Amino acid sequence: MKERRGPAAKLKTLLFGKDLRITEGDVYTEEREYDYSSYCPVENYIREMPVPEENAFYITDFGAVPDNDETDNSEAINKCIEACSHKGGSVIVKGGNFTAKTVHLKSNVTLFICRGSSLSAHKSGEGFDNMAFIDAEDCENITLTGGGEINGNGHLFGRRPLYDKNITEDTDIIDVIEMRREYRAQLRFAHPSKYGRLVLFENCSNIHIDGIVLKDSAHWTLRLTRCDKVLIENLVINNNRHVCNTDGIDLMQTGNTEIKHCFISTADDGIVLKNAVWEGCDGEMKNIHISDCEIISCTNAFKIGTETTFPITDVICENCRFFMTDLYPGSVSGISIESADGSVVKDITVKNIEMDRCTCPLFIRLCNRNRAASVNTQSASAVEFGKKPSGKGISDAKRFDMAGELENIVIENIRAKGVELPVIVAGFRQRGKTKRVKNILLKDIDIEYADKREVIDRRLFIPEYSKEYPESWRFRNLPAYGIWARHVNNLKLEGFRCKPADKTWKKEKIFKDVK
């Protein structure tokens, strides 16, 4: 890899560079070495649990047959759930692997999957309701537990990656442009056969997920939309790290939620908070507490955004570890806090975080995609399912335009090593108007760069990227190694330390329009 990019190469990457996406080809089903993380400490999160005896309903008593991949046990399992819901109790999955299509949970039901047993998504990818394997809608008092596994067989619904094998060997030079291409060249982009999500809750309350393994999702792994009073603990998510769009946990207009002591290894965002009108959201979300989690993400370990039109407030994320194990490149970012589409995101605290090989430790970004004016429920995710977008935007162009705010953010006690980009804090300027990120405190931050050379990529200007997908890699090879900030009001640094690479052409700190 070259250490210096010439004028022609700079112009090409600036004006003509496009993200790699495979849009043709048959389903590719091979599992490759390093698709799954070598570090997956299930024993630290999953414990033995006694099988319930009172009001226990066994799916085998309703005709479910284990260990046959061709069998669709959906009817038997759903009959068992229906019977259980009338009295309240536990639906017991025991005695092997049970293949099914959509399983519909109901109120007052505990789905108890015994350790050593599992539910697996049918490999045909056909006949799934609501684009989900396990779903519940307008329900209350639901529990997922038992120590067993829910397997989405997600590796069966993507196209062959550009590269023939996964990359584990690190480079000796930092170049964000090449890094992004290498990452995308390993992805299995969606084939139209992709059925959807692994677990989906909509308009539900009093949800408890405790001691369960979610494996190999085809899309978002655990999605909760318009839910309330949620406790997620002792959860393991172990996804194929090259199946695109496999977020770990997605909270969508879901508040009063606690996520604690979870392990997540996935291709896309680890834990992500979103609140968008095209995703069925219609109001604010607040009161979310995340703690004691280990997250391996190829993109962003903890993220607020990108799908953000309504407010997200009162969030705490603490005492977590964000890292990458055995793949190149590392995670896109450790912490990413964004308002991209008109949302007010404020009163956010992230503290006591350890990171290793998160290329950008912290990305705080206010921009103005105004995506609601251009997408609807179908078109927003069409490409992610190998389909073509159709229809008009879900709202008029003015409803969320320039409405976003990002303020009152405290980032404290961060230890990050193997870093390849600076901390980025950025508002935007668009159509002659400047909108700034406000009231940011970065306290006790300790950053150590990867021991590499850095590509010399000096530029006359850094574009605003105000309408582009917000991501730290979007800004390419920035001319700062510690912090790069633009369009910010009231930025405070207390105890900010950054150890650069041995030889760097960059400045430690660059501030543009920072007050």
Steps between C-alpha positions, in 0.01 A plus 500: 500500500639842405588747774407804292192559283560715193269775361326270248430236763368766738262636239374151417425410860335835564279520194456153361551256784199273558434249775542142388172303495440160341155505336509190280569132544349191660473424871836426659474259794857409591615575856853638498772503759468811720138561405433457871716645774762275657403661831146414604483434878152346514577344839543849651146598404285188478425295812312180573133562570243262647222409260165643617253242629189705567290587195765348270403434139740288291506567127555128436156430652353713222679313220838674471771271358868564576816466289347511152598803293216447252224507763307818564393485865333842497145369529581272792698764688238769447225266622703437812544875555128559450410236759753643745376856460153415631637402842838668498809289539802364315541357152780244525741431211695189594652200326694632201481755221154596377475663156217744436379806318348791696426431866242742647538570870203609711437677828584330829722240332855399586684340210742267679761347271700247698877507486613271220175550308415758236254655260634552146362704212392289204769505235258569214457863609137480383175537693625727780244744640585863578854443372597326824575157647377569856249781539247653739264791443273683747599265781611526862688289753723302265820321601773335289725279710630149567864503386427365153541647153302674228680457165413714199719319242585846372804390300264330253342820362784709363705524182863397461743765630748659264791343687550126513600497866475715809788735583678453831842647426529865594660756268806708592342830398187692597286592200127539563405478132665161456374389841139560400540313173662200671212485748230506233681248278445238772125560541217269389254751357135402501348251260124553438434174688590666833197457725568764766577538869567243770286635789248785465281661768251775408274695736586271789562563870664316789752304294770297671782330308733304725750226419446431130729471197402673175712370215559570131232761434408579139430867576448703821532248780282632782269789408262667743265762352271719714558278805511594868647348818765275353775309682767322295769314696739209460443501125745364243480609136743310278452598137688436180712816486468529122120485459410863430252699709511264795471747786507342845232682702284772338283715724243698299289742706550260788555652843526406865748237394798336668762296316763340722761227494471407133750374243451605137709404197358618170564647156312824554425726796513332841241693702325777306224745590281627217173692476384559143160566353558256210569225755156546654603738778284797600636645825795540735708228666683544830631339817742237367780347706770275351773344716752218533496393134770363269449596137685389188368699204634546149331841495399685821500334841259747663305738282218751512367553146495485205124470449404799716202733459346506850674583831741266681588613852623385841738222399783351707754250369767394748752237607529331160771359276499566124752315283589300189665160527638336187385693193631790295401779515398578857163643599398820323445668837464419868248773585287670235240761597309649208200704399463472124135544411349764725516337843578679826764284669602627843595413857726211408770359730760239402762411761747236613562342160797293383567471127741303287523534121206738464641713219315814613448501878231769503283645223250776587315619191213735420398512132191540284427207268127571544438140397128505576451715192647234272419156649201310631456175692570291188775697337703566817604135526440373146867489402585315821266223385629490143196685364434827317364804687155626400259777599542853626639633826293443813483870591519836328842655449459763772377296796842391633727720291766679709318394818776286649679586825787324678583630846588430864734206447747374761771253401713401798776256590573345161804277436557425132794328329561396142337824381535616136285816492457796733199580712257676264244757616316671215194707426432618145449793267232468233323752278680786672393397849723349770370259764735416783539217744460649850630439850747213464720390791789260427656410833786262580549370147809286433569402137788295361553475125573181311870450431479577128602755241231743385423569136586860413170634373500878540190673367417864440156459656290241682148478349201550727337167400181644650267281291714186493469193719673605825797284584849571627661339194311747279749773600790290370856570617458807716795732573473453880584197712350602837180689430346665194205728576290730282183704564484448877382724784637444851746213455690417821805273520621392844783249522511430126808295407596344168816306419554523121674260265881534508507698177202718417448799274186598690427755771369383835192726501320691227203726574293672231213727604517372857380737771 
